[in-house]
Amino acid sequence: VKTDRGTSLSITDQHPLLTLTDQGLQWKSTGLLEEGSYIGTTTVTYDSQSDIRTDDAYFIGLFVAEGTAHPLSISNYDERINEKLHSYIRNRFGREPTYSREKGRTLLFETIRPILGDVSNTHAGTKYIPESVLTGSLEIQKAFFSGYADGDGYISNCSEFTTKSKKLATQLSYL
């Protein structure tokens, strides 16, 4: 078995591998895998295929957790998280964010959509991790997790993430 990220495994057809399927994570015998199957492996270093920055990945993670398409916004009452979000918007786009303290909502503007891509049009049940994160470096993936955790996560001796989206839950588990 050879992965797209460069890992090579010499194993028998009966050897089980953790795979990502439409039904979620499952163990499958290597002999039942098809070309293009997703498998879990140890972390390997590879050249990132993503062109996003780590601050973009954090922002995307926070949007996937707390964002909405109508109006395009992120809602969160935590002042620390909002200051990080507002600082990102100022530094990245040179604009002052519009924030409603009463609603805990930061309105986003149309020039932000290209960074979010199609995820900007999702709702709670259809959220997912964009390919720019999935194919990103370990630093990009960590930044995404940090943003997602700030919105819908809990980190202690065990990380917990919540979502209404089955696809997102599967992707979070795989990533």
PyMOL commands that place a pseudoatom at each C-alpha (Angstrom):
pseudoatom trace, name=CA, resn=VAL, resi=1, chain=A, elem=C, hetatm=0, pos=[0.000, 0.000, 0.000]
pseudoatom trace, name=CA, resn=LYS, resi=2, chain=A, elem=C, hetatm=0, pos=[1.361, 3.427, -0.927]
pseudoatom trace, name=CA, resn=THR, resi=3, chain=A, elem=C, hetatm=0, pos=[-0.365, 6.620, 0.202]
pseudoatom trace, name=CA, resn=ASP, resi=4, chain=A, elem=C, hetatm=0, pos=[-0.529, 9.965, -1.587]
pseudoatom trace, name=CA, resn=ARG, resi=5, chain=A, elem=C, hetatm=0, pos=[1.552, 11.417, 1.250]
pseudoatom trace, name=CA, resn=GLY, resi=6, chain=A, elem=C, hetatm=0, pos=[4.411, 9.000, 0.587]
pseudoatom trace, name=CA, resn=THR, resi=7, chain=A, elem=C, hetatm=0, pos=[3.924, 6.327, 3.244]
pseudoatom trace, name=CA, resn=SER, resi=8, chain=A, elem=C, hetatm=0, pos=[4.618, 2.769, 2.001]
pseudoatom trace, name=CA, resn=LEU, resi=9, chain=A, elem=C, hetatm=0, pos=[3.287, -0.277, 3.849]
pseudoatom trace, name=CA, resn=SER, resi=10, chain=A, elem=C, hetatm=0, pos=[4.285, -3.885, 3.118]
pseudoatom trace, name=CA, resn=ILE, resi=11, chain=A, elem=C, hetatm=0, pos=[1.486, -5.936, 4.673]
pseudoatom trace, name=CA, resn=THR, resi=12, chain=A, elem=C, hetatm=0, pos=[-0.690, -8.967, 3.967]
pseudoatom trace, name=CA, resn=ASP, resi=13, chain=A, elem=C, hetatm=0, pos=[-4.155, -8.749, 2.402]
pseudoatom trace, name=CA, resn=GLN, resi=14, chain=A, elem=C, hetatm=0, pos=[-5.654, -9.733, 5.761]
pseudoatom trace, name=CA, resn=HIS, resi=15, chain=A, elem=C, hetatm=0, pos=[-3.982, -6.901, 7.690]
pseudoatom trace, name=CA, resn=PRO, resi=16, chain=A, elem=C, hetatm=0, pos=[-6.683, -4.446, 8.882]
pseudoatom trace, name=CA, resn=LEU, resi=17, chain=A, elem=C, hetatm=0, pos=[-6.314, -0.715, 8.293]
pseudoatom trace, name=CA, resn=LEU, resi=18, chain=A, elem=C, hetatm=0, pos=[-8.418, 2.109, 9.677]
pseudoatom trace, name=CA, resn=THR, resi=19, chain=A, elem=C, hetatm=0, pos=[-10.331, 3.541, 6.716]
pseudoatom trace, name=CA, resn=LEU, resi=20, chain=A, elem=C, hetatm=0, pos=[-12.609, 6.503, 6.100]
pseudoatom trace, name=CA, resn=THR, resi=21, chain=A, elem=C, hetatm=0, pos=[-15.815, 5.535, 4.283]
pseudoatom trace, name=CA, resn=ASP, resi=22, chain=A, elem=C, hetatm=0, pos=[-19.241, 7.082, 3.728]
pseudoatom trace, name=CA, resn=GLN, resi=23, chain=A, elem=C, hetatm=0, pos=[-20.284, 5.247, 6.908]
pseudoatom trace, name=CA, resn=GLY, resi=24, chain=A, elem=C, hetatm=0, pos=[-17.447, 6.826, 8.925]
pseudoatom trace, name=CA, resn=LEU, resi=25, chain=A, elem=C, hetatm=0, pos=[-14.293, 5.243, 10.306]
pseudoatom trace, name=CA, resn=GLN, resi=26, chain=A, elem=C, hetatm=0, pos=[-14.074, 1.463, 9.825]
pseudoatom trace, name=CA, resn=TRP, resi=27, chain=A, elem=C, hetatm=0, pos=[-11.432, -1.250, 10.002]
pseudoatom trace, name=CA, resn=LYS, resi=28, chain=A, elem=C, hetatm=0, pos=[-11.014, -3.060, 6.665]
pseudoatom trace, name=CA, resn=SER, resi=29, chain=A, elem=C, hetatm=0, pos=[-8.692, -5.807, 5.502]
pseudoatom trace, name=CA, resn=THR, resi=30, chain=A, elem=C, hetatm=0, pos=[-6.078, -4.436, 3.116]
pseudoatom trace, name=CA, resn=GLY, resi=31, chain=A, elem=C, hetatm=0, pos=[-7.264, -6.832, 0.408]
pseudoatom trace, name=CA, resn=LEU, resi=32, chain=A, elem=C, hetatm=0, pos=[-10.703, -5.140, 0.406]
pseudoatom trace, name=CA, resn=LEU, resi=33, chain=A, elem=C, hetatm=0, pos=[-9.317, -1.640, -0.195]
pseudoatom trace, name=CA, resn=GLU, resi=34, chain=A, elem=C, hetatm=0, pos=[-9.588, 0.012, -3.593]
pseudoatom trace, name=CA, resn=GLU, resi=35, chain=A, elem=C, hetatm=0, pos=[-7.310, 2.591, -5.136]
pseudoatom trace, name=CA, resn=GLY, resi=36, chain=A, elem=C, hetatm=0, pos=[-8.243, 5.983, -3.697]
pseudoatom trace, name=CA, resn=SER, resi=37, chain=A, elem=C, hetatm=0, pos=[-9.411, 4.572, -0.330]
pseudoatom trace, name=CA, resn=TYR, resi=38, chain=A, elem=C, hetatm=0, pos=[-8.630, 6.749, 2.673]
pseudoatom trace, name=CA, resn=ILE, resi=39, chain=A, elem=C, hetatm=0, pos=[-6.571, 5.100, 5.395]
pseudoatom trace, name=CA, resn=GLY, resi=40, chain=A, elem=C, hetatm=0, pos=[-5.239, 6.254, 8.732]
pseudoatom trace, name=CA, resn=THR, resi=41, chain=A, elem=C, hetatm=0, pos=[-1.439, 6.316, 9.040]
pseudoatom trace, name=CA, resn=THR, resi=42, chain=A, elem=C, hetatm=0, pos=[1.109, 7.839, 11.342]
pseudoatom trace, name=CA, resn=THR, resi=43, chain=A, elem=C, hetatm=0, pos=[1.994, 11.462, 10.775]
pseudoatom trace, name=CA, resn=VAL, resi=44, chain=A, elem=C, hetatm=0, pos=[4.424, 11.916, 7.927]
pseudoatom trace, name=CA, resn=THR, resi=45, chain=A, elem=C, hetatm=0, pos=[6.093, 15.014, 6.551]
pseudoatom trace, name=CA, resn=TYR, resi=46, chain=A, elem=C, hetatm=0, pos=[5.049, 15.978, 3.037]
pseudoatom trace, name=CA, resn=ASP, resi=47, chain=A, elem=C, hetatm=0, pos=[4.880, 19.005, 0.803]
pseudoatom trace, name=CA, resn=SER, resi=48, chain=A, elem=C, hetatm=0, pos=[1.641, 20.837, 1.475]
pseudoatom trace, name=CA, resn=GLN, resi=49, chain=A, elem=C, hetatm=0, pos=[-0.733, 21.186, -1.447]
pseudoatom trace, name=CA, resn=SER, resi=50, chain=A, elem=C, hetatm=0, pos=[-2.498, 24.084, 0.258]
pseudoatom trace, name=CA, resn=ASP, resi=51, chain=A, elem=C, hetatm=0, pos=[-1.811, 27.752, -0.320]
pseudoatom trace, name=CA, resn=ILE, resi=52, chain=A, elem=C, hetatm=0, pos=[-3.584, 29.099, 2.772]
pseudoatom trace, name=CA, resn=ARG, resi=53, chain=A, elem=C, hetatm=0, pos=[-1.793, 30.627, 5.738]
pseudoatom trace, name=CA, resn=THR, resi=54, chain=A, elem=C, hetatm=0, pos=[-2.026, 29.384, 9.318]
pseudoatom trace, name=CA, resn=ASP, resi=55, chain=A, elem=C, hetatm=0, pos=[-4.049, 32.445, 10.371]
pseudoatom trace, name=CA, resn=ASP, resi=56, chain=A, elem=C, hetatm=0, pos=[-6.474, 31.685, 7.504]
pseudoatom trace, name=CA, resn=ALA, resi=57, chain=A, elem=C, hetatm=0, pos=[-6.749, 28.078, 8.734]
pseudoatom trace, name=CA, resn=TYR, resi=58, chain=A, elem=C, hetatm=0, pos=[-7.592, 29.266, 12.276]
pseudoatom trace, name=CA, resn=PHE, resi=59, chain=A, elem=C, hetatm=0, pos=[-10.235, 31.601, 10.819]
pseudoatom trace, name=CA, resn=ILE, resi=60, chain=A, elem=C, hetatm=0, pos=[-11.709, 28.792, 8.690]
pseudoatom trace, name=CA, resn=GLY, resi=61, chain=A, elem=C, hetatm=0, pos=[-11.838, 26.530, 11.767]
pseudoatom trace, name=CA, resn=LEU, resi=62, chain=A, elem=C, hetatm=0, pos=[-13.625, 29.198, 13.783]
pseudoatom trace, name=CA, resn=PHE, resi=63, chain=A, elem=C, hetatm=0, pos=[-16.065, 29.807, 10.904]
pseudoatom trace, name=CA, resn=VAL, resi=64, chain=A, elem=C, hetatm=0, pos=[-16.801, 26.080, 10.535]
pseudoatom trace, name=CA, resn=ALA, resi=65, chain=A, elem=C, hetatm=0, pos=[-17.558, 25.996, 14.270]
pseudoatom trace, name=CA, resn=GLU, resi=66, chain=A, elem=C, hetatm=0, pos=[-19.409, 29.283, 14.752]
pseudoatom trace, name=CA, resn=GLY, resi=67, chain=A, elem=C, hetatm=0, pos=[-20.096, 30.778, 11.325]
pseudoatom trace, name=CA, resn=THR, resi=68, chain=A, elem=C, hetatm=0, pos=[-23.261, 31.194, 9.330]
pseudoatom trace, name=CA, resn=ALA, resi=69, chain=A, elem=C, hetatm=0, pos=[-23.970, 32.119, 5.722]
pseudoatom trace, name=CA, resn=HIS, resi=70, chain=A, elem=C, hetatm=0, pos=[-26.965, 34.432, 6.282]
pseudoatom trace, name=CA, resn=PRO, resi=71, chain=A, elem=C, hetatm=0, pos=[-25.751, 36.919, 7.270]
pseudoatom trace, name=CA, resn=LEU, resi=72, chain=A, elem=C, hetatm=0, pos=[-22.119, 35.951, 6.662]
pseudoatom trace, name=CA, resn=SER, resi=73, chain=A, elem=C, hetatm=0, pos=[-20.898, 36.124, 10.229]
pseudoatom trace, name=CA, resn=ILE, resi=74, chain=A, elem=C, hetatm=0, pos=[-19.288, 34.418, 13.203]
pseudoatom trace, name=CA, resn=SER, resi=75, chain=A, elem=C, hetatm=0, pos=[-21.052, 34.413, 16.576]
pseudoatom trace, name=CA, resn=ASN, resi=76, chain=A, elem=C, hetatm=0, pos=[-19.096, 34.034, 19.797]
pseudoatom trace, name=CA, resn=TYR, resi=77, chain=A, elem=C, hetatm=0, pos=[-19.292, 35.805, 23.158]
pseudoatom trace, name=CA, resn=ASP, resi=78, chain=A, elem=C, hetatm=0, pos=[-15.736, 35.033, 24.320]
pseudoatom trace, name=CA, resn=GLU, resi=79, chain=A, elem=C, hetatm=0, pos=[-13.806, 38.337, 24.318]
pseudoatom trace, name=CA, resn=ARG, resi=80, chain=A, elem=C, hetatm=0, pos=[-10.430, 36.605, 23.840]
pseudoatom trace, name=CA, resn=ILE, resi=81, chain=A, elem=C, hetatm=0, pos=[-11.663, 34.748, 20.753]
pseudoatom trace, name=CA, resn=ASN, resi=82, chain=A, elem=C, hetatm=0, pos=[-13.367, 37.846, 19.347]
pseudoatom trace, name=CA, resn=GLU, resi=83, chain=A, elem=C, hetatm=0, pos=[-10.225, 39.935, 19.805]
pseudoatom trace, name=CA, resn=LYS, resi=84, chain=A, elem=C, hetatm=0, pos=[-8.211, 37.289, 17.944]
pseudoatom trace, name=CA, resn=LEU, resi=85, chain=A, elem=C, hetatm=0, pos=[-10.849, 37.234, 15.165]
pseudoatom trace, name=CA, resn=HIS, resi=86, chain=A, elem=C, hetatm=0, pos=[-11.035, 41.026, 14.922]
pseudoatom trace, name=CA, resn=SER, resi=87, chain=A, elem=C, hetatm=0, pos=[-7.242, 41.340, 14.890]
pseudoatom trace, name=CA, resn=TYR, resi=88, chain=A, elem=C, hetatm=0, pos=[-7.101, 38.791, 12.043]
pseudoatom trace, name=CA, resn=ILE, resi=89, chain=A, elem=C, hetatm=0, pos=[-9.693, 40.759, 10.039]
pseudoatom trace, name=CA, resn=ARG, resi=90, chain=A, elem=C, hetatm=0, pos=[-7.835, 44.054, 10.588]
pseudoatom trace, name=CA, resn=ASN, resi=91, chain=A, elem=C, hetatm=0, pos=[-4.425, 42.603, 9.705]
pseudoatom trace, name=CA, resn=ARG, resi=92, chain=A, elem=C, hetatm=0, pos=[-5.546, 40.452, 6.767]
pseudoatom trace, name=CA, resn=PHE, resi=93, chain=A, elem=C, hetatm=0, pos=[-8.094, 42.786, 5.156]
pseudoatom trace, name=CA, resn=GLY, resi=94, chain=A, elem=C, hetatm=0, pos=[-7.271, 46.240, 6.508]
pseudoatom trace, name=CA, resn=ARG, resi=95, chain=A, elem=C, hetatm=0, pos=[-10.835, 46.785, 7.669]
pseudoatom trace, name=CA, resn=GLU, resi=96, chain=A, elem=C, hetatm=0, pos=[-12.452, 47.240, 11.033]
pseudoatom trace, name=CA, resn=PRO, resi=97, chain=A, elem=C, hetatm=0, pos=[-14.941, 44.426, 11.763]
pseudoatom trace, name=CA, resn=THR, resi=98, chain=A, elem=C, hetatm=0, pos=[-18.581, 45.174, 12.538]
pseudoatom trace, name=CA, resn=TYR, resi=99, chain=A, elem=C, hetatm=0, pos=[-19.379, 43.622, 15.900]
pseudoatom trace, name=CA, resn=SER, resi=100, chain=A, elem=C, hetatm=0, pos=[-22.640, 43.446, 17.851]
pseudoatom trace, name=CA, resn=ARG, resi=101, chain=A, elem=C, hetatm=0, pos=[-21.790, 42.833, 21.523]
pseudoatom trace, name=CA, resn=GLU, resi=102, chain=A, elem=C, hetatm=0, pos=[-25.469, 42.131, 22.284]
pseudoatom trace, name=CA, resn=LYS, resi=103, chain=A, elem=C, hetatm=0, pos=[-25.646, 39.326, 19.689]
pseudoatom trace, name=CA, resn=GLY, resi=104, chain=A, elem=C, hetatm=0, pos=[-21.997, 38.289, 20.031]
pseudoatom trace, name=CA, resn=ARG, resi=105, chain=A, elem=C, hetatm=0, pos=[-21.853, 38.488, 16.242]
pseudoatom trace, name=CA, resn=THR, resi=106, chain=A, elem=C, hetatm=0, pos=[-19.069, 39.672, 13.972]
pseudoatom trace, name=CA, resn=LEU, resi=107, chain=A, elem=C, hetatm=0, pos=[-20.334, 40.466, 10.488]
pseudoatom trace, name=CA, resn=LEU, resi=108, chain=A, elem=C, hetatm=0, pos=[-17.999, 39.410, 7.701]
pseudoatom trace, name=CA, resn=PHE, resi=109, chain=A, elem=C, hetatm=0, pos=[-17.748, 41.084, 4.325]
pseudoatom trace, name=CA, resn=GLU, resi=110, chain=A, elem=C, hetatm=0, pos=[-17.780, 39.640, 0.822]
pseudoatom trace, name=CA, resn=THR, resi=111, chain=A, elem=C, hetatm=0, pos=[-14.016, 39.911, 0.280]
pseudoatom trace, name=CA, resn=ILE, resi=112, chain=A, elem=C, hetatm=0, pos=[-13.590, 37.216, 2.965]
pseudoatom trace, name=CA, resn=ARG, resi=113, chain=A, elem=C, hetatm=0, pos=[-15.546, 34.597, 0.971]
pseudoatom trace, name=CA, resn=PRO, resi=114, chain=A, elem=C, hetatm=0, pos=[-12.583, 33.482, -1.207]
pseudoatom trace, name=CA, resn=ILE, resi=115, chain=A, elem=C, hetatm=0, pos=[-10.704, 32.325, 1.903]
pseudoatom trace, name=CA, resn=LEU, resi=116, chain=A, elem=C, hetatm=0, pos=[-13.733, 30.377, 3.127]
pseudoatom trace, name=CA, resn=GLY, resi=117, chain=A, elem=C, hetatm=0, pos=[-14.652, 29.039, -0.311]
pseudoatom trace, name=CA, resn=ASP, resi=118, chain=A, elem=C, hetatm=0, pos=[-17.857, 26.991, -0.532]
pseudoatom trace, name=CA, resn=VAL, resi=119, chain=A, elem=C, hetatm=0, pos=[-17.918, 26.426, 3.236]
pseudoatom trace, name=CA, resn=SER, resi=120, chain=A, elem=C, hetatm=0, pos=[-19.210, 30.021, 3.458]
pseudoatom trace, name=CA, resn=ASN, resi=121, chain=A, elem=C, hetatm=0, pos=[-22.547, 28.762, 2.082]
pseudoatom trace, name=CA, resn=THR, resi=122, chain=A, elem=C, hetatm=0, pos=[-23.057, 25.914, 4.555]
pseudoatom trace, name=CA, resn=HIS, resi=123, chain=A, elem=C, hetatm=0, pos=[-25.275, 25.575, 7.605]
pseudoatom trace, name=CA, resn=ALA, resi=124, chain=A, elem=C, hetatm=0, pos=[-24.771, 23.535, 10.779]
pseudoatom trace, name=CA, resn=GLY, resi=125, chain=A, elem=C, hetatm=0, pos=[-25.785, 20.217, 9.215]
pseudoatom trace, name=CA, resn=THR, resi=126, chain=A, elem=C, hetatm=0, pos=[-23.692, 20.625, 6.047]
pseudoatom trace, name=CA, resn=LYS, resi=127, chain=A, elem=C, hetatm=0, pos=[-20.406, 21.978, 7.433]
pseudoatom trace, name=CA, resn=TYR, resi=128, chain=A, elem=C, hetatm=0, pos=[-17.170, 20.275, 6.388]
pseudoatom trace, name=CA, resn=ILE, resi=129, chain=A, elem=C, hetatm=0, pos=[-13.396, 20.739, 6.415]
pseudoatom trace, name=CA, resn=PRO, resi=130, chain=A, elem=C, hetatm=0, pos=[-12.252, 22.399, 3.178]
pseudoatom trace, name=CA, resn=GLU, resi=131, chain=A, elem=C, hetatm=0, pos=[-9.690, 20.632, 1.018]
pseudoatom trace, name=CA, resn=SER, resi=132, chain=A, elem=C, hetatm=0, pos=[-7.256, 23.513, 1.602]
pseudoatom trace, name=CA, resn=VAL, resi=133, chain=A, elem=C, hetatm=0, pos=[-7.061, 22.313, 5.222]
pseudoatom trace, name=CA, resn=LEU, resi=134, chain=A, elem=C, hetatm=0, pos=[-7.210, 18.573, 4.516]
pseudoatom trace, name=CA, resn=THR, resi=135, chain=A, elem=C, hetatm=0, pos=[-4.257, 18.847, 2.115]
pseudoatom trace, name=CA, resn=GLY, resi=136, chain=A, elem=C, hetatm=0, pos=[-2.476, 21.436, 4.214]
pseudoatom trace, name=CA, resn=SER, resi=137, chain=A, elem=C, hetatm=0, pos=[0.627, 21.007, 6.308]
pseudoatom trace, name=CA, resn=LEU, resi=138, chain=A, elem=C, hetatm=0, pos=[0.493, 19.811, 9.897]
pseudoatom trace, name=CA, resn=GLU, resi=139, chain=A, elem=C, hetatm=0, pos=[0.706, 23.484, 10.967]
pseudoatom trace, name=CA, resn=ILE, resi=140, chain=A, elem=C, hetatm=0, pos=[-2.347, 24.341, 8.820]
pseudoatom trace, name=CA, resn=GLN, resi=141, chain=A, elem=C, hetatm=0, pos=[-4.287, 21.420, 10.298]
pseudoatom trace, name=CA, resn=LYS, resi=142, chain=A, elem=C, hetatm=0, pos=[-3.301, 22.383, 13.858]
pseudoatom trace, name=CA, resn=ALA, resi=143, chain=A, elem=C, hetatm=0, pos=[-4.381, 25.991, 13.234]
pseudoatom trace, name=CA, resn=PHE, resi=144, chain=A, elem=C, hetatm=0, pos=[-7.742, 24.773, 11.891]
pseudoatom trace, name=CA, resn=PHE, resi=145, chain=A, elem=C, hetatm=0, pos=[-8.210, 22.583, 14.987]
pseudoatom trace, name=CA, resn=SER, resi=146, chain=A, elem=C, hetatm=0, pos=[-7.347, 25.528, 17.211]
pseudoatom trace, name=CA, resn=GLY, resi=147, chain=A, elem=C, hetatm=0, pos=[-10.020, 27.678, 15.561]
pseudoatom trace, name=CA, resn=TYR, resi=148, chain=A, elem=C, hetatm=0, pos=[-12.563, 24.874, 15.630]
pseudoatom trace, name=CA, resn=ALA, resi=149, chain=A, elem=C, hetatm=0, pos=[-11.785, 24.111, 19.284]
pseudoatom trace, name=CA, resn=ASP, resi=150, chain=A, elem=C, hetatm=0, pos=[-12.246, 27.783, 20.199]
pseudoatom trace, name=CA, resn=GLY, resi=151, chain=A, elem=C, hetatm=0, pos=[-15.729, 27.601, 18.706]
pseudoatom trace, name=CA, resn=ASP, resi=152, chain=A, elem=C, hetatm=0, pos=[-17.057, 24.083, 19.272]
pseudoatom trace, name=CA, resn=GLY, resi=153, chain=A, elem=C, hetatm=0, pos=[-14.420, 22.257, 21.228]
pseudoatom trace, name=CA, resn=TYR, resi=154, chain=A, elem=C, hetatm=0, pos=[-13.246, 21.406, 24.686]
pseudoatom trace, name=CA, resn=ILE, resi=155, chain=A, elem=C, hetatm=0, pos=[-9.613, 20.633, 25.378]
pseudoatom trace, name=CA, resn=SER, resi=156, chain=A, elem=C, hetatm=0, pos=[-8.382, 18.970, 28.563]
pseudoatom trace, name=CA, resn=ASN, resi=157, chain=A, elem=C, hetatm=0, pos=[-6.705, 15.585, 28.925]
pseudoatom trace, name=CA, resn=CYS, resi=158, chain=A, elem=C, hetatm=0, pos=[-9.086, 14.538, 26.132]
pseudoatom trace, name=CA, resn=SER, resi=159, chain=A, elem=C, hetatm=0, pos=[-10.239, 16.688, 23.207]
pseudoatom trace, name=CA, resn=GLU, resi=160, chain=A, elem=C, hetatm=0, pos=[-13.967, 16.915, 22.484]
pseudoatom trace, name=CA, resn=PHE, resi=161, chain=A, elem=C, hetatm=0, pos=[-15.574, 18.486, 19.431]
pseudoatom trace, name=CA, resn=THR, resi=162, chain=A, elem=C, hetatm=0, pos=[-19.264, 18.931, 18.670]
pseudoatom trace, name=CA, resn=THR, resi=163, chain=A, elem=C, hetatm=0, pos=[-21.079, 19.253, 15.355]
pseudoatom trace, name=CA, resn=LYS, resi=164, chain=A, elem=C, hetatm=0, pos=[-24.439, 18.540, 13.736]
pseudoatom trace, name=CA, resn=SER, resi=165, chain=A, elem=C, hetatm=0, pos=[-22.723, 17.585, 10.465]
pseudoatom trace, name=CA, resn=LYS, resi=166, chain=A, elem=C, hetatm=0, pos=[-22.010, 13.886, 9.951]
pseudoatom trace, name=CA, resn=LYS, resi=167, chain=A, elem=C, hetatm=0, pos=[-19.449, 14.684, 7.244]
pseudoatom trace, name=CA, resn=LEU, resi=168, chain=A, elem=C, hetatm=0, pos=[-17.616, 17.125, 9.508]
pseudoatom trace, name=CA, resn=ALA, resi=169, chain=A, elem=C, hetatm=0, pos=[-17.626, 14.646, 12.403]
pseudoatom trace, name=CA, resn=THR, resi=170, chain=A, elem=C, hetatm=0, pos=[-16.057, 12.005, 10.171]
pseudoatom trace, name=CA, resn=GLN, resi=171, chain=A, elem=C, hetatm=0, pos=[-13.479, 14.429, 8.793]
pseudoatom trace, name=CA, resn=LEU, resi=172, chain=A, elem=C, hetatm=0, pos=[-12.542, 15.653, 12.287]
pseudoatom trace, name=CA, resn=SER, resi=173, chain=A, elem=C, hetatm=0, pos=[-12.021, 12.062, 13.399]
pseudoatom trace, name=CA, resn=TYR, resi=174, chain=A, elem=C, hetatm=0, pos=[-9.909, 11.274, 10.358]
pseudoatom trace, name=CA, resn=LEU, resi=175, chain=A, elem=C, hetatm=0, pos=[-7.854, 14.453, 10.482]
for i in range(1, 175): cmd.bond("trace and resi %d" % i, "trace and resi %d" % (i + 1))
show_as sticks, trace
zoom trace
